[in-house]
């Protein structure tokens, strides 16, 4: 039998709390003592023939994202530093990374408030189209760029940790694994 860790992460705790809140609201909603009047019957529209289901592969091709790599930079800011770290990243790093070929998708902050006495987790999401050309452009455009290297050196004292995760759609895995 698999043993669960004795300590929960903050993310797991928040997720469990959110689930409990939703479940509680559902139970509370069922406890109302007043009942609404029955809805009036509507005229039934004639049934139309269902549209034929599209093939999954065709849907994937329509999104244009079958050969996209997703990158998430995860920065855990020291207590009270969350907003300053995100502002600094967006002002200084975002232009450098976009200049190296990646496309900015979004930035998210957890929890959804700036904390003074605890860490904010900042996730910046990017996309990269052509793995060969854009990975090489990013690597050569940032590795030896003194601004890029200096930013990471300067920000180190304001972070608890940072990491980067690369992922891809399941349909693209066959291509990536067949090199």
Protein Blocks (a to p, Z undefined) as FASTA:
>chain_A
ZZddfbdcfklmmmmmmmmmmmmmmmmmmmpfbdcdddddddddddddddddddfklmmm
mnopmmcccddddddddehilmmmmmmmmmmmmmmmmmnopacfbdcdddfbdcfkbccd
dddddddfblmlmmmmmmmmmmmmmklmmmmmmmmmmpfbdcddddddfklmmmmmmZZ
